[in-house]
Amino acid sequence: MNGETIIIWDSLADPPHNAGEVYLWNGYEESASVHSVLKYVEAHSERLRGKYLAWIHELGEHEIDGTRLIDALLLEDGFSYWWMTLLVEKSLWKSASIAEAIRVLATEEILEQQAPSAVLLVSANRKLHEVLRDLCRTLGISYRWAKGVGRHNGRLSLRGVFIRLPMPLQAPISAVRYVWARWPLRRARSPGWFGGERSVFFCSYFFNIDFEQGKSGRFRSRYWGSLHAILKRTKLHANWLQLYVPHTAVPTADAALEDIRRFNKSGSGEEFHVFPEAYLTWSILGSVLKRWLHLNSTYRRLRTISRAFRPESSRVSLWPLLQKDWDASMRGSAAVMNLLWIELFDQALCDAPRQDKGFYLCENQAWERAFIHAWRKHGHGELTAVPHATIRFWDLRYFVDTRTVQACGPAELPQPDRVALNGPAAVSAYLNAGFPKESIRECEALRYAHASNPHGRARRGSNAGDPLRLLVLTDYLSTGTHRMLELLEAANDRIHLAVTYTVKPHPNFMIDPADFQRLQLNVVTEPLENTLPNFEVAYCANMTSAALDAYLAGLEVIVMLDDTQLNLSPLRGQAGVSFVSTPRELAEALDRAHEHPEARAPNTDFFFLDPELPRWSRLLS
C-alpha cells in the first residue's frame, strides 16, 4: 500500500466509514479495511515479547560515563537496585504503559511493512502522539495528530489528585500511609523462630487463608494447600514470614495481628508466624530516607538515560511511555516501598537462625529480589521459588532475556537455587525462556489439588428447557469488572435463551448487583471449588486465574478480551475456549454452550496432580 495514508485509531468513537486503512489501537475487531494492532501483536507475539525483553537487558547494560546502569545503582552491600525497578519487574498490573510499548513496537513493524506516505493518529493520548510523531519523522513519513475521545470520566478522585503530584511528593506520602497503616504489626515480633535441621522457612502472602479454620487457631493457606498436612506428618517446624495485604477478611493491621497471635498460640512448637513489619523501627525509616535521597542524587546523574530507551535495531523511543516508571522507581512511591522491603527483609533474615531450606511464593515482584539478596547475605541455605499459578505468556514478570539469566556476578540478577514448577505447561514455559533445566524441580500444584478429585469436576448437564447457568468470574480491577459486565448487559439483548447470571467477585472488588439490574445478578462468595459444579458456563475476566479453575472443572469457558490489554488469560491458546470482545461474539458463544450442554472432559495437562504430594515430600525431605 505504498503512498496511502494509515489511520491509527485510538478513540472511543467509531472510525468513519470508507476512511481508508485503519488500525485500531484498542479492540480485536477487524474487517476488510479495519485492522487490529492487538491482533497483530498476538500473531507475532514471540518476536515482540523477545524484542521487549532484549531491550530491558540492554538497558541494564547501558553505560553512562563508563559505568553500567546496573553498577550505577549498586547499594552498599553489593545489591543493585536496578533489579527492583518497575522496568525490570515488568508487571502489566503496575505499569500499564508496557502494553502500549508492545503495541508501539508492533506499529513500527506495520509502518515498515506497509510504507505509507502519511500517518494520522486519532487519540487523546499525548504520550502516544509524541512516540509516533518521532517515529514517523525518523521513517520519513508525514504525520498528523487529531485528538480523539478518551476514556476519562471527568471525576477527580483523591487517587487522581495523588498521581498528579510530583514524584518526590508522592514518595513521602506513600511512606507515611504505609507506616501508619502497618505500625501495629511491630507488636507481632517475638523470639519464636525455629532453627536447626527440622525447621523450614516460608515467605508467603497473608491472603487467601481459610479463616473458618483460622477461628480455631489453625493456619491453612490455600496457596499451600495440603502441604500443611505434610509439615505436620513429618514434624517439621515451619517459620512463616507473612506479607500482609489488606482485604475484606483482614482489613486492618490490628486484625492481622490478632490472627497471627492466635496462629502462634495454637501452633506453638510447630509453626511461627511474623510480619516483616515487626522489624519496623525509627532507625530503619532513617535508613530508607537516606537511601531515597541517594537515589534522587543518582537519578540526576543519570539524566541522559532517556537516550537508551530505544531498542536495538529499532527507530522508536519508548521514553515518553516509560519515563513515569523510571521516575517512580527512582524518586516516587515505588522507590520508597522498595527501600522499605530491602531494610525489612535484611532485619528479619538477620534475626532468624540459619535456615537450611526456604520457599517463597514467586510472582517475580520487586520485593522478591530484596528477599533473595537478604537470604544470601545472611548465609541461609537452599532457596526455592514457588510460582503458585500458571505462567501466562504475556505476564512478563516471569520472563527475562537469556543473557540476564546466564550473567554471573554479585551485582547480577538475584535468583533462587531452585524453581518448583507445578505442571508440564510451566516447565515448558521456563525452559523456552532460557532458564537452566537443572534449576527446575517438579512439584504438585497445591492451589489446584482439588482438580485431582474426579468427583465434582464434571459440570451438571442442563435438562431441556432449563435456563443456562452462567457464572461470572470477575477481575480484581474495577475497570475490567465493569467492562465485562457492561458487555454482558449488551449481549443480553442478543441472547435467545433463558440464562441465570451469578457473579463470584474478586475479594478485592465486591460487586453491587444494583449497578447491573438488567442482569438480575446473584452473588456468591463460597470457595470456587464448591461453586463451579453448579454451573455450565463460566464467563471470565481477561486476567483472572479463576478461568483455569473453571476449565479444569469441565465448564465451557468464555473469556472477555479486554480491548485495551494484551491477552493475559491463563487459557490463552487452549482449544475449546471462546475469546470474545463484542456483544455479538459473547451472545454467539453462549448460544454454542447451550447447544452442547454435555460436560466437557476436564483437562489434566496443566498440572502435576497427586493427592499424596510425593514430589513435595521429596523437596521437603
N, C-alpha and C positions, 0 to 999 in steps of 0.2 A: 504493500500500500504506500509506496514511496510518494511523497508530495502531498498526502492528505493530512487532515487535522485529526488528532486524537483528543477526545474529551475525557478527562478523569473526573468522575462524578462522585463527590463526597458531600451529599446534601440529602436532607430528609424529603425534599420534594422529588417527584419523579422526573427523570430526564425527558426533554421534549422528543416527540416522535420525529423520525427522519432527521435526527441531529447528526448523523454520521457514525463513525466508530466511537463507541462509548465504553469506557472501562469503569465499572462500579468499584469504588473503594471499599464499600461495605456491602454485604449480602452475597448470596451464592446463585441468584437467578441469572440465566443467560438466554439470549435469543440470537437471531441472525447477526445483528449489528451491535448487540449489547453483550459485553464480556465481564466476567467477574475476576478481579485481581486475586481474591481469596481462593478461587478455583485454580487459578494459575499457580498460586503458592502450593496448593495441595498436589497438583500434577508434578511439580518439580521440588517436592519437599526435601528430599535427601540433599540435593545440591544447595538449596538455600539455607537449610539448617547448618550444613557444613561450612558454608561461607561465613555465616554469622559467628560460629564457634571459633573458626580460624582467626577472625578479626579480634575477638576477645583475647585470644592467646597473644597475637601480635601487639595488641595494645599494652599488655603487661610487659612485653619485651622492649617496647619503645624507649629509646634513650633520650633524656633531656640533660644537656650539659654533661654527656658522657656517663650518665647513671640510668640504669633501667628503672622503669616506673615501679616494678616490684621492689627493687632495692631502695628507691627513694622513700618508700612507705614502711621501711623497717622500723619496728619498735625496739625498745632497749634490750629485750630478751631474745632477739633474733626472729621474731614472728613478723611477717609482712602483713600490714593492714590491708593491702591490696585484695587479699582473699576474702575480705568481709564486705567489700563494696557491693552496691546494688548491681554494678556492671558484671561482676563475676558471679553473683548469686543468680542472676538471670531469671528471676521469678516474674512470670506474667501477671501474678496476682498483685505484686508490689509495684511493678514497672509496666504500666500499660503501653508505654512507647515502644517496647520491644516488638509487639505485634505490628506497630506502624513501621518500625525499621525493617522488619522482614518483608513487608509489602513494598517498601521503597526499593529494596534490592530486587524484588520481582519486577517492579515498574522499570527499573534501569534495563533489565533484560528485555522487557517488552519493547521499550523505545529503541534499543539497539537492533532488535529483530525487525521491527516494523518501519523504522527510519521515516517517521512522519516529518512534514515540513513545519508543523506547528503543534503545540500542546495548549489546551485550555483546561485549567483546573477550576472546578466549581466546588468551593469548600469554604467553611468558616474557620478552618484550622490554619492559623498564620504560620506555625512551625512547619507544617507540611508544605505550605507555599514557599517558604524560604529554601527548603531542601530541593524541591522540584525546580524552582527558578534557577538555582545554581547548577543543578544537574543539566537542565536544558541549555544553559549558557555554555557549559563545558562541551556538550554534544553538538553545539551549533544549531539548535532547534529554537525557532521562535516560540515565545512563551507569553501567556496571558493568564491573569487570575481574576475570577469573578467570585465574590463572596456568596456562598450558599447558605442554606438553612441548617443551623447547628442543632445540637441536642440539649442545649441549656434550657433549664426550666424557669429561669428568671428569679427564683427564690434564693436568697442568700442565707446560708446556714452558718453556724459557728465554725463548722468544719471548713466551709468555703472561705470564711474570713481567715482562718488559720493558715490554709495552704497558700494564701496570697501574701503572707508575711515573708520578709526576707529570711533566708535560711538561718543566719546567725541568731535570729529571734525565735524561730521555731525550735531550735535545739534546747535552749534552757526551759522553754515552756513544756516541751515533751519530758524533759528530765524531771521537772518539778511534779508534773502529773503522775509520772511513773513512780517516783519515790513516795509521793503522798499516798497513792493507792496501795502500795506494797510494803510500806514501812511496818505494819503489824506483823509481817512474815518474819521479821527479825526475832520474834519471840519463839519461833519454831526450833531454834538452834538448841541442841542438847548433845552431850557426849555419847551418842548412840551408835556410831559407826562400827560395823563389823570388820574384822581383819582376819588374816590367815587364809589357809588353802580352802576352807569351806565357805568363804564369802564370795559373792558375785555382785557386780555393780551394774545398775541400770540407770540410764538417763532417759526420762520419758516425760510426756505431757500429762499434767493433772487435768485430764479431759477424757471424755468417752469412758467414764468409770461407771460401774454398776453400783449406784448409790442405794439401791434397795438392800443389797448385801452390806453396803457400807454403813447402814444404820446400826448393824450389829457389830461393827468394827472390822469386818472382813474386807480387805482391799482386793478388788478384782477389776483390772483394767481390760477393756475389750480390745485394746491394742495388742495385749499379750496373751489373752485367751487362756487356753489350757496349760500354758507354761507355768501358771501358778501352782497347778497340781504337781508338776514335775519338781518344782522347787521344794514343795512340802514333802513329797515322797523321798527325795534324795537328801533331805535335811540340810539343804544349802541355805546359808544366811544371805538374804537379799538386802543390799543397800539401794534405796531409790532416791535419786536426785530428781525432784519433780519440778517441771516448768509450769507455773501457774498461768492459766489462760481464763480470764473472766468469762463465764457463760451462765445460762439460766439456772443450772443446778448449783453452781458455786459462784454467785455474783460478786462477792467481795472477798478481800484478803482475810477478814475475820472469819468468814465461813470456811475458807480453805484451811485456816489454822485449826479450827475446831475439828475438821475432818482428819487432818494429819495427826493431831493428838490422839484421836480415837483409834486410828490405824496403828500408831506406835504403841499404844497401851495394849491393844488386842494382840498385836503381832510381836510382843516382847519376846526376845530370844530367837525370832525367826526373820523379822524384817525391820528395817529402819527407814523412815521417810523424812526428807528435809527439802526445803526450797533453797535455791541459790541465794535468794534474797535474805536468808537467815544470816548471811555474812555481810550484809549491807552495813557500812559504818560511815561516819563522817570522814574518816581517813580515805576510804575508797572513793567517796564523792570528790574529795580533793584531788585524788589521782586522775579521776575521769576529767575533771576540769582542766588540769594541767595538760593532759594528752590532747584534749579537744582544742585548746589554744595552740598546741604544737601542730595539730592537723591543719588549723586555719593558716598558720605560717607556711606550712608545706604547700597548701593549696595555692597560695600567692606565688610561691617559687615555681609551681608547675603551670603557670598561666598559659603557656604555649601548647598545652596538651590537646587543645582543640584541633591542631593540625593532624593528630594521629587518629582522628575519628573518621578516617576514610579507609575502608577495607582495601587490602592489597588487590591490585588489578581492577579496582573499581574507581569510578569517577564521581561517586556520590559521597557527600559528607553527612554523617549521621549526627553531627554535633547539635544542630537545633533540636532534634528529637530527644537526645540522651543527655544533654547538658544538665538537666534537672537531676537525673540520677547521680551524676558525678558530684554535683553541688551538695545534694542531700547526704551523700556518703562522706563527704569531707567536712561539711560545715553544719548540716541540718540534723533533723531528728534521727535519721539512720545512723549518723556518726556517733551521737551521744549514746544511743542504745547499744551499738556495737562495743563501744568502750566500756560500758557497764558490764556487758557479757564477759569481756576479757578479764576484768577485775574480779567479778563474782566467781567465775569458774576457777580462776587462779587460786582464790582463797579456799573454795570448797575442796578442791582436789589436793591442795597442800595440807588441809586439815585431815582428810581421810587417810587412814592407814593404807599401805600398799595393797592394791587390788590386782590379783593375777589375771582376772578376766573382767571385761567390761562390754556392755552392749548399750547402744543408743538408737532411738528412733531416728531414721535417716530420711530427710527430705532435702538434704543439701542446702539448708538455710545457713545464713551467715553465722549464727551462734554456734553451729556445729564446728566451724573452723577454730573458733576460740576454745571450744571444749576439747577438741583433739590436741591442740597445742598444749593446753594445760595438763592433759593426761600424760603426754610425753614428757613435758617439763618436769613433772613431779615423780617420774620413774615408775609409773604403773605398768601393768603387763599387757597382754594381748587385747586389742580393742576391735570389736566387730560392729559394723554399721548394719542396721536392720530396716530396710525400706518396708513399710508396713502395708503398702497397697500396690497398685500396678505402676509400671514405668511407662508413662504416656509419651508418645513420640514428640509432642511439642512442649512437654514440660522440661524446658531447657536446663533446669536446675540439676538434672541427673546426667547431663551430657557436657563433656569438655573436649577440647581438641586433644588428639592423641599425644601431641608434643607436650602438653601440660601434664598429662598423666605420667609420661615417661621421664620428666625432668627430675633430677636429683639435687639435693642441697637443702640446707637448713631454712632458706628463705622461700622454698618452693611450696606448692600446694599441700597443706596438711591432709593426709589421707589415713584412713583406718588400716589395720592389718588385714582385715577380712571384711567381706560384704556377704551377709546372709540373704540369699535371694529365694523368693517364695514360689517360684514356678518356672517352667520352661520359657515362658514369654519374657520374664525378667532376665533370665540368664542370657537369652539371645540378644536382648537389647543391650546388656552390659558388654557382651563380647563384641558386638557390632560397633560399640562406641570406643573400642580400643583398650578397655580395662583388661589387665592380665588375668588369664584363666586361673592361675594359681591362687589369686586372692579371693576367688568365689567359693562360697560354701552354700550348698543346697539346704533349705530348711522348709518345714511345713508352713503354710500360710495361716498364721494364728488368727488373724481377723476374719478369715473365711472358713474356719474349721466346720461351721455349720453346713457348708456346701458338700462335705463328705458324707452327710447323712441323707440317704435316698428318700427317707420319709419326710414329706413336707416340701420337697423340692419341686415336684411337678405341680403345676397350677391346676385348678379345678376347671374342667371344660364347661362352657355355658350350655344350658339347656335351650332348646329352641324357644324363642320368644323372650328369653331373659335379657335384661339390659347388659351391655358390655360394661364390665367393671374396670375402671381405669384408675391407676394410682399415679399421682403426680409427685415426682421426687425433685425437689427444688434445689436452688443454689444457695450458698451462704451469703451471696451478694444481693442486695435488694434490687439493683437494676436488672440483673439477669432473671431473678424470680418474677418480677413484674412483667418483663418482656415475654417470658414463656407463658404466663397465664393470660396475658393480652392476646397472644397468638392463639391460644386455645379458645378464648371467647370468640375471636374472629372466625375460627374454623367451625365453631359450634353451629353456625347458620348453614354450613355446607354438609353437615353430617346427617345422613338419612337413616339413623338408627337410634335406639334408646341407649344412652350412656349415663352411668353414675360416676361422678367425679369425687375422688378422695385425695387429699393432699397430705403428705408427710413432710412438714417443713424442716429445713436445716435448723439445728439447735441455736445457731447464731442469728437466725432471722425468722421469727414466727409470722404466720400469715393471719390476717383478719379476713374471714370469708365474706364479710360485708363489703369488702372492696371489689369483689367479683361476684355480684349477686346473680348474674345470669347463669353461672355455673352451678349454683347451689352446692357449694363445696362442703364436704365433710372433712374434718381434721383428725388425724391420728398421730399419736406420739409414741406408740409402743415400739419395742425393738424391731428392726427391719425384718429379721428372720421370722418373726411371729406374724408380721403383717403381709408379707408377699404371697403366701398361699391363698389369700382371699381375693386375688385379682388375676385377670387375664392379660392385661396390658400395663406397662409402665411407660409413662411419658416423662422424660428426664432432661434436666438442665445439661448444658454443654460440658460443664466442668465436674459434675458430681460423680464421685466414685460409687454411689449407690446404684447407678445404672448397671454396674458389673454384678452387684448382688442380684438384681432382677434377672439379668441374663443367665447367671448361674442357676437361678431357681426355675428356669424354663419359661419365663414370661416372654411375650412379644415385647420388644423394646423399641421405643421411638425416642430419638434424641433430637432436641432442638439445637440447630446450629446457630449460635449467637452471630448475628450479622455484622458484629464489629470485632469478632475474635477469630483466632485460629481454632481448628478442631481439636479441642482439649479433652474429648471424651476418651475414657479408658477402653471404649469399644471401637475406636477408630480402626477401620479395615476389617472388622468382623462381619462375616457373611450372615445375612438374616436380620441385621439391624437396620432400621429405617432412620435416615438422617433427613430432617425437614427444616425448611426455613420460611415457608409461606403457609397461609391458611389452607390453600388448596392441597399442598403436599401433606399437611397434617391430616386433613379430612380423608384423603385417599389412603393414608397409612392406617387409619382407624377402620376404614371400610375393609381393607385387606385382613386386618386382625379379626374382624367379625366374621369374615367368610371362612376362616380357618381356626375354629375355636379349640381344636385338639392341642394338647400340651406339647410344646416343643421339647425335644430331648435336651436336658441340661448339658452345658459344655464343661468338660473336665480337663481341658488342655491348658488352662491358665495357670493352675497352681499345683504344688505338691500337697496332696491331702492324705493324711493318715491320722486317725484319732489317737493313735498311740505315740505320735511325735517321735519316731526313732531318730530322725535327723537332729532334732533339737536336743534330744538326750545325749547324742554324741558331742554336739557343740558345747554342752554344759559340763560334760564329764572331764 
